[in-house]
Amino acid sequence: EIVLTQSPGTLSLSPGERATLSCRASQSVRFNFLAWYQQTPGQAPRLLIYGASSRATGIPDRFSGSGSGTDFTLTISRLEPEDFAVYYCQQYGSSPRTFGQGTKVESK
Amino acid sequence: QVQLQESGPGLVKPSQTLSLTCTVSGGSISSGGYYWTWIRQHPGKGLEWIGYIYYSGSADYNPSLKSRVTLSVDTSKNQFSLKLTSVTAADTAVYYCAREPAPWGQGTLVTVSS
């Protein structure tokens, strides 16, 4: 089983700042099948990035994903008020699928 | 576009079987190419993958739940289903169905309580 470790656990930033979230895998993610999701309270997770770096439909270009193998990054170039949320990474290249524990981006 | 909707009882008694169905609209499960997935989220916690099923019926499960989980698919109804046996309070969670990696359903809260 691939263990995904997200860091930091919490990121305290102000609107307009840049957010950099990390997701590290215990072994290489097959095909770089790594997704990033955003979850706000009471809502289902929303897909932001798939295949490590492809933006999902309708996702603003301030969200970008990068990385390969075992190290992946989600970058939010300039935080908007609606971006304060919890972010999860997930690998879907091998079974069992696994999620990171999440990074909370909170307003400073 | 494809949409998914979970349905089933919101309250299940301990030791009983939790049964949920996911209805897919805007696309056909039998068109292939996707894994149809169940994920759950315990209150205030992270996401846990339960398993997936392909339109052919082949499935894979989280090893931690494998002994209690069965997924099935009904292509004639464009639905797939989850059964989780011998539930306890630890199975209380929001259950999501999804087409991997998206879209997801809105989720349904299932509480295990007598």
Interface residues (C-beta under 8 A of the other chain):
Chain A: E1 A35 Y37 A44 P45 R46 L47 Y50 A56 Y88 Q90 Y92 S95 P96 R97 T98 F99 G100 Q101 G102
Chain B: Y35 T37 G46 L47 E48 W49 Y52 D60 Y61 N62 P63 Y96 E100 P101 A102 P103 W104 G105 Q106 G107
